[in-house]
Amino acid sequence: AIRGAVLHKLIEEVLTGEIEEAAAVLEARGFVLLAQLGPPEAGAVPDPAEMAMTALRALRLPGVAEHRTSLVPELTLYGARDAGRTLTAGRADAVAVAAGRAILAFDWKSDVAPTAADRQAYAGQLLQYLEAVGAQRGAVVYLTLGELDWIER
């Protein structure tokens, strides 16, 4: 969980321009974020160098890289389906916007080995985000694996 939180924050800060997109900068920021989060409850401490490289690789993946300049990170969203009976509230990790409209949504996942059930659940979550922002397409981005699962509405 700590690794996922740090990866999300590193990518967010690159997209907002808060930090430079460079391995050394991301690694240093990873150390700071880990210190702020405190020691993990159990297990090994995530490696800031690995997280820096994972974040860089994700931002350079085909499908993500070509939309970098239009990505709005951590977009809060709300939506309603079924005549308002089903409400959605969440935060899309990144939404590509063109001409004032959402065209793609991305959901970063830090799983090391997502199961088929995990992938199905994540696809369902992304579909809700797509509906809420009005985009027709999006991707679940598996940061560790360097893979994208494209989802269409």
C-alpha positions in Angstrom: 0.0 0.0 0.0 2.8 2.4 0.8 4.5 1.7 -2.5 1.3 2.4 -4.3 0.8 5.7 -2.5 4.3 6.8 -3.3 4.0 5.8 -7.0 0.7 7.7 -7.3 2.2 10.8 -5.7 5.4 10.7 -7.9 3.4 10.5 -11.1 1.0 13.2 -9.9 3.9 15.6 -9.1 5.5 15.0 -12.5 2.2 15.7 -14.3 1.6 18.9 -12.3 5.2 20.1 -12.9 6.0 20.1 -9.2 9.0 17.9 -9.8 11.3 17.3 -12.7 10.9 14.1 -14.7 14.3 12.7 -13.9 15.2 9.4 -12.1 17.4 11.1 -9.5 14.8 13.7 -8.6 12.0 11.1 -8.4 14.2 8.8 -6.3 15.0 11.7 -3.8 11.3 12.6 -3.7 10.5 8.9 -3.0 12.8 9.0 0.0 11.0 12.1 1.4 7.6 10.6 0.8 8.5 7.3 2.5 9.8 9.3 5.5 6.6 11.3 5.7 4.5 8.1 5.6 6.5 6.5 8.4 7.7 3.0 8.7 5.7 0.2 7.1 3.7 -2.0 9.5 5.2 -5.2 8.1 7.5 -6.2 5.3 10.3 -4.5 3.5 10.5 -0.8 2.8 9.8 0.1 -0.8 12.9 1.0 -2.9 12.8 4.6 -4.0 15.1 3.9 -7.0 12.7 1.2 -8.2 9.7 3.4 -7.7 11.3 6.2 -9.6 12.0 3.9 -12.6 8.5 2.5 -12.4 6.9 5.9 -12.5 9.1 7.0 -15.4 8.3 3.9 -17.3 4.6 4.3 -16.8 4.7 7.9 -18.1 6.5 6.8 -21.2 4.2 3.9 -22.0 2.6 4.0 -25.5 -0.9 5.2 -24.8 0.1 7.4 -21.9 3.0 9.3 -23.4 1.1 10.8 -26.3 -1.4 12.3 -24.0 1.0 13.7 -21.4 0.5 17.4 -22.2 -3.3 17.0 -21.8 -3.3 14.9 -18.6 -5.1 16.4 -15.6 -3.9 14.4 -12.5 -6.1 13.4 -9.5 -9.4 14.6 -11.0 -12.3 14.4 -8.5 -15.4 13.1 -10.2 -19.0 12.6 -9.5 -21.6 10.8 -11.6 -25.1 9.3 -11.5 -26.5 6.3 -13.3 -29.8 4.5 -13.4 -31.9 7.7 -13.2 -29.8 8.8 -10.2 -30.2 5.6 -8.2 -26.5 4.7 -8.5 -24.0 7.4 -7.6 -20.3 7.5 -8.3 -17.7 9.5 -6.4 -14.1 9.1 -6.9 -10.8 10.4 -8.1 -9.4 9.5 -11.5 -5.7 9.2 -11.4 -5.4 11.1 -14.7 -7.8 12.4 -17.3 -6.7 13.5 -20.8 -8.7 16.7 -21.7 -9.0 18.2 -25.2 -11.1 21.2 -26.2 -12.5 21.2 -22.6 -13.7 17.6 -22.8 -12.5 14.4 -21.2 -11.2 12.1 -23.9 -9.5 9.4 -21.9 -9.2 8.4 -18.2 -6.3 6.5 -16.6 -6.2 4.5 -13.4 -2.8 3.7 -12.0 -2.5 0.3 -10.3 0.7 -0.8 -8.5 -0.2 -4.5 -8.2 2.7 -6.9 -8.7 0.6 -9.8 -9.9 -3.1 -8.8 -10.4 -5.5 -11.7 -10.7 -8.2 -12.0 -13.3 -10.7 -11.0 -10.6 -8.6 -7.9 -9.8 -8.4 -6.9 -13.4 -12.2 -7.3 -13.8 -12.8 -5.2 -10.7 -10.4 -2.5 -11.9 -12.1 -2.4 -15.3 -15.5 -1.9 -13.6 -14.1 0.9 -11.5 -12.6 2.6 -14.6 -16.0 2.2 -16.5 -17.6 4.2 -13.7 -15.0 6.9 -14.1 -15.4 7.0 -17.8 -19.2 7.5 -17.4 -18.7 10.2 -14.8 -16.3 12.2 -16.9 -18.0 11.4 -20.3 -15.0 9.8 -21.9 -15.4 6.8 -24.2 -12.1 5.1 -23.5 -9.6 4.7 -20.8 -6.9 2.4 -19.5 -6.0 0.6 -16.3 -2.3 1.1 -16.1 -0.4 -1.6 -14.3 2.7 0.4 -13.2 4.8 -2.6 -12.1 4.0 -4.7 -15.1 4.3 -1.8 -17.6 0.9 -2.9 -19.1 -2.3 -1.1 -20.1 -5.7 -2.7 -20.2 -7.9 -0.6 -22.5 -11.5 -0.2 -21.6 -14.2 1.0 -23.9 -17.7 2.3 -22.8 
